[in-house]
Amino acid sequence: MPSWIFYFVIALVIIWFIFKNAGAGKGIKTITTNELREELKDKNKQFIDVRTLGEYKGNHIREFKNIPLNQLPQKLNQLSKEKEVVVICQSGMRSARASKILKQNGFEKVTNVRGGMSAW
């Protein structure tokens, strides 16, 4: 196979990957745990902890309701699309995934807590 074909295929794969992931985090606000302290005072926001029940029971922030990530798609009806949803997990990875799920399901105002409970 000529080398130019190899490079052409690699370029196509890279372009596909970029377009596939373009906007993946679009519209998702990110805040620090310090900024979260102020947000917790806002009673008009929904606070969701997407860690497992065991992790949540071990340590959690009082204002946060536990909806584990694997249960989130089935429990979206428990959340209001009219209110902002603030999402936290242990490190920020699961909450980033949860934020994307929320956005894909029509939640306009979604905020992810960077660093999660590890940074709290």
MOJOUR-V205941 format. One record per run of one state. SS is the DSSP state (helix for helix, strand for strand, loop for the rest). FROM is the first residue (numbers start at 1). LEN is the number of residues. If there is no record, write none. Layout:
ss/from/len
SS/FROM/LEN
SS/FROM/LEN
//
This chain:
ss/from/len
loop/1/2
helix/3/19
loop/22/6
strand/28/4
loop/32/1
helix/33/7
loop/40/6
strand/46/4
loop/50/3
helix/53/6
loop/59/6
strand/65/2
loop/67/2
helix/69/10
loop/79/6
strand/85/4
loop/89/4
helix/93/12
loop/105/5
strand/110/4
loop/114/2
helix/116/4
loop/120/1
//
